């Protein structure tokens, strides 16, 4: 699904940046993807995807 129509950024792009590049907030995400600088309508959804990806990853880490 497209999150940022201005720059064509998808939810997969955001998840990949969080998982592979370690982007943990919007500022870090912007250093990897051009996002949220044009109209800003995508910012809230992008942050929700970052948060959800981090939560999902932390649930599957080896606690042992």
C-alpha positions as a Markdown table, in Angstrom:
| # | Residue | x | y | z |
|---|---|---|---|---|
| 1 | Unk | 0.0 | 0.0 | 0.0 |
| 2 | Unk | 1.2 | 3.5 | -0.8 |
| 3 | Unk | 1.8 | 5.6 | 2.3 |
| 4 | Unk | 3.4 | 8.6 | 0.6 |
| 5 | Unk | 1.8 | 9.4 | -2.7 |
| 6 | Unk | 4.1 | 12.4 | -3.3 |
| 7 | Unk | 7.2 | 10.3 | -3.4 |
| 8 | Unk | 5.7 | 6.8 | -4.0 |
| 9 | Unk | 6.8 | 5.3 | -0.7 |
| 10 | Unk | 5.1 | 2.1 | 0.3 |
| 11 | Unk | 4.5 | 0.4 | 3.6 |
| 12 | Unk | 7.0 | -2.3 | 2.5 |
| 13 | Unk | 9.7 | 0.4 | 1.9 |
| 14 | Unk | 9.1 | 1.7 | 5.4 |
| 15 | Unk | 9.3 | -1.8 | 7.0 |
| 16 | Unk | 12.5 | -2.6 | 5.0 |
| 17 | Unk | 14.1 | 0.7 | 6.3 |
| 18 | Unk | 13.2 | -0.2 | 9.9 |
| 19 | Unk | 14.4 | -3.8 | 9.6 |
| 20 | Unk | 17.5 | -3.4 | 7.5 |
| 21 | Unk | 18.6 | 0.1 | 8.2 |
| 22 | Unk | 17.5 | 0.4 | 11.8 |
| 23 | Unk | 15.3 | 3.4 | 11.3 |
| 24 | Unk | 13.4 | 3.8 | 14.6 |
| 25 | Unk | 11.7 | 7.1 | 14.2 |
| 26 | Unk | 10.6 | 9.5 | 11.4 |
| 27 | Unk | 13.8 | 11.5 | 11.4 |
| 28 | Unk | 15.9 | 8.4 | 10.8 |
| 29 | Unk | 13.4 | 7.1 | 8.2 |
| 30 | Unk | 13.7 | 10.4 | 6.3 |
| 31 | Unk | 17.5 | 9.8 | 6.0 |
| 32 | Unk | 16.7 | 6.6 | 4.1 |
| 33 | Unk | 13.5 | 7.5 | 2.3 |
| 34 | Unk | 12.2 | 10.7 | 0.8 |
| 35 | Unk | 9.0 | 10.9 | 2.9 |
| 36 | Unk | 6.8 | 13.5 | 4.7 |
| 37 | Unk | 8.5 | 16.6 | 3.3 |
| 38 | Unk | 6.0 | 17.5 | 0.6 |
| 39 | Unk | 2.4 | 17.6 | 2.0 |
| 40 | Unk | 2.9 | 15.8 | 5.3 |
| 41 | Unk | -0.2 | 13.6 | 5.1 |
| 42 | Unk | 1.8 | 10.4 | 5.3 |
| 43 | Unk | 3.6 | 11.3 | 8.6 |
| 44 | Unk | 1.1 | 9.7 | 11.0 |
| 45 | Unk | 0.8 | 6.5 | 9.0 |
| 46 | Unk | 4.5 | 6.2 | 8.5 |
| 47 | Unk | 5.1 | 6.5 | 12.3 |
| 48 | Unk | 2.4 | 3.9 | 13.0 |
| 49 | Unk | 4.2 | 1.5 | 10.6 |
| 50 | Unk | 7.5 | 2.2 | 12.3 |
| 51 | Unk | 6.0 | 1.5 | 15.7 |
| 52 | Unk | 4.2 | -1.6 | 14.6 |
| 53 | Unk | 7.3 | -3.0 | 12.9 |
| 54 | Unk | 9.5 | -2.4 | 16.0 |
| 55 | Unk | 6.8 | -4.1 | 18.2 |
| 56 | Unk | 6.5 | -7.1 | 15.9 |
| 57 | Unk | 10.3 | -7.5 | 15.8 |
| 58 | Unk | 10.7 | -7.3 | 19.6 |
| 59 | Unk | 8.0 | -10.0 | 20.1 |
| 60 | Unk | 10.1 | -12.5 | 18.1 |
| 61 | Unk | 13.5 | -11.8 | 19.6 |
| 62 | Unk | 15.2 | -14.6 | 21.5 |
| 63 | Unk | 14.7 | -13.7 | 25.2 |
| 64 | Unk | 16.7 | -16.7 | 26.5 |
